[in-house]
Amino acid sequence: MARMIGQAAAAGVVAALSISERKGTPKTNVPAAWLVPDWGIQGDAHAGNWHRQVSLLAVESIEKMRIKGLDVGPGAFAENITTQFIDIPHLSIGDRVRIGETELEITQIGKECHSRCAIFQAAGDCVMPREGVFARVLVGGPIHVGDPVRVIPQADTAAAESREVHEAQAGSAGERP
């Protein structure tokens, strides 16, 4: 669960993908999904033009609830993408997550649990409000269980974008007569 800083990106894998057609119903595991830019996962009830288009949770977080005696797995926490080997709880707003050719931007860390879900009722705890994160889709496309996941920390994306702007400005300045 390493999160490297600098030019290296943390690497992991998609352990599961989960969708539901209606809010308030359990998510079903699927082998593949389609990320739609500025929308979310095609066919998922939580998709929409808002900041919580896709939810992510680490399989390591789910394991914490299994240790408490719950029989839970990917999708039980209503997360769309379950990762392995990514330190999801320590991502920051603005970090980028690349899955295959797609790209997500982290927009929210955790969430308030207003109604105390069934998992909380059974265990007196739920990891999603603390350890789940939400993202918006920047670059869409297909994603599959087993796809590599890379985290690009916000500092790295900001530095890269700054370099691109600087190079573009230098290029246009050099083109003047």
C-alpha positions in Angstrom: 0.0 0.0 0.0 2.8 2.4 -0.8 2.1 5.9 -2.0 5.2 7.3 -3.6 5.8 10.9 -4.0 7.7 12.7 -6.8 7.9 11.3 -10.3 6.9 7.8 -9.3 3.2 6.9 -9.0 1.7 4.5 -6.5 0.6 1.3 -8.4 -2.2 -1.1 -7.7 -4.9 -3.1 -9.3 -8.7 -3.0 -9.8 -9.9 -5.8 -7.5 -13.6 -5.4 -8.3 -16.1 -3.2 -10.2 -19.6 -2.7 -8.9 -22.7 -0.9 -10.2 -26.4 -0.6 -9.3 -29.3 0.6 -11.4 -31.0 2.3 -8.4 -29.8 4.2 -5.3 -30.3 2.4 -2.0 -29.8 -1.1 -3.5 -26.7 -3.3 -3.2 -24.2 -2.9 -6.0 -23.5 -5.9 -8.3 -20.0 -6.9 -9.2 -19.3 -6.7 -13.0 -16.2 -7.8 -14.9 -15.9 -4.5 -16.8 -17.5 -1.0 -16.9 -17.4 2.1 -19.0 -16.4 5.4 -17.5 -18.1 8.4 -19.1 -16.4 11.8 -18.8 -18.1 14.3 -16.4 -20.7 11.6 -15.6 -19.4 8.4 -14.0 -19.9 4.8 -14.7 -22.4 4.0 -17.4 -25.5 2.3 -16.0 -24.7 3.2 -12.3 -27.4 5.1 -10.3 -24.8 7.4 -8.7 -23.5 8.7 -12.0 -24.3 12.3 -12.8 -23.0 15.8 -13.4 -21.7 16.3 -9.8 -18.5 15.8 -7.8 -19.2 12.2 -6.6 -19.5 10.5 -10.0 -17.4 7.4 -8.9 -16.6 6.0 -5.5 -13.4 4.1 -4.6 -12.6 1.9 -1.6 -9.6 -0.4 -0.9 -10.0 -4.1 -0.5 -7.8 -3.6 2.6 -10.5 -1.4 4.1 -13.1 -4.1 3.5 -10.8 -6.6 5.2 -11.0 -4.4 8.4 -14.7 -5.1 8.5 -14.3 -8.8 7.8 -12.0 -8.9 10.9 -14.9 -7.5 12.9 -16.9 -10.5 11.9 -18.9 -9.2 8.9 -19.4 -11.2 5.8 -18.8 -8.4 3.3 -17.1 -8.0 0.0 -16.6 -5.6 -2.9 -19.7 -3.6 -3.6 -21.1 -4.0 -0.1 -20.2 -0.4 0.8 -21.8 0.9 -2.4 -18.3 1.6 -3.9 -17.9 1.4 -7.6 -14.2 0.6 -7.8 -12.5 -1.6 -5.3 -8.7 -1.4 -5.5 -5.9 -3.4 -4.0 -2.4 -2.1 -3.1 -3.5 1.6 -3.2 -3.6 3.6 0.0 -7.0 5.0 -0.8 -7.7 6.5 2.6 -4.6 8.7 2.2 -5.4 10.1 -1.2 -5.8 13.9 -1.4 -8.4 16.1 -3.2 -6.9 16.8 -6.6 -4.9 13.5 -6.9 -5.4 11.7 -10.2 -6.2 8.0 -10.5 -5.4 6.3 -13.8 -7.0 3.0 -14.6 -5.9 1.8 -18.0 -6.4 4.7 -20.4 -9.0 6.4 -18.1 -8.4 9.1 -15.6 -10.3 10.2 -12.4 -9.7 13.2 -10.2 -10.3 12.8 -6.4 -13.0 15.3 -5.3 -14.0 14.2 -1.9 -12.5 12.2 1.0 -15.0 10.2 3.0 -18.7 11.1 3.5 -21.1 11.8 6.2 -23.3 8.7 7.0 -26.7 10.2 7.8 -28.8 7.1 8.2 -26.3 4.6 9.7 -26.2 1.9 7.0 -26.9 -1.8 7.6 -23.1 -2.4 8.0 -22.9 0.2 10.8 -26.0 -1.4 12.4 -24.3 -4.9 12.4 -20.8 -3.9 13.4 -21.1 -0.5 15.1 -18.7 0.9 12.5 -18.4 1.4 8.7 -15.2 2.2 6.8 -16.8 4.0 3.8 -17.3 7.3 5.6 -13.6 7.4 6.7 -11.8 5.5 4.0 -13.8 5.8 0.8 -13.1 8.5 -1.7 -15.1 10.1 -4.5 -14.0 11.2 -7.9 -15.1 12.8 -11.2 -14.2 11.2 -14.5 -11.8 13.3 -16.6 -11.0 10.7 -19.3 -13.5 8.0 -20.1 -13.2 4.6 -21.5 -13.4 0.9 -20.6 -12.1 -0.4 -17.3 -11.8 -4.0 -16.2 -11.2 -6.1 -13.1 -7.4 -6.7 -13.0 -6.5 -3.4 -14.7 -3.5 -1.5 -13.3 -4.3 1.5 -11.1 -1.8 4.4 -10.8 -2.1 7.3 -8.5 -0.6 10.6 -9.6 -0.4 12.9 -6.6 -1.8 16.4 -7.0 1.7 18.0 -6.7 2.9 15.9 -9.6 0.0 16.8 -11.8 0.3 20.5 -10.9 4.0 20.5 -11.7 3.4 18.7 -15.0 0.6 21.1 -16.0 2.9 24.1 -15.1 5.7 22.6 -17.3 3.3 22.2 -20.2 2.1 25.8 -19.9 5.7 27.0 -19.6 6.8 25.0 -22.7 3.8 26.2 -24.7 4.6 29.8 -23.8 8.2 29.4 -24.6 7.3 27.7 -27.9 4.9 30.5 -28.9 7.4 33.1 -27.9 10.1 31.5 -30.1 7.8 31.5 -33.1 7.5 35.3 -33.2 9.5 37.1 -35.9 
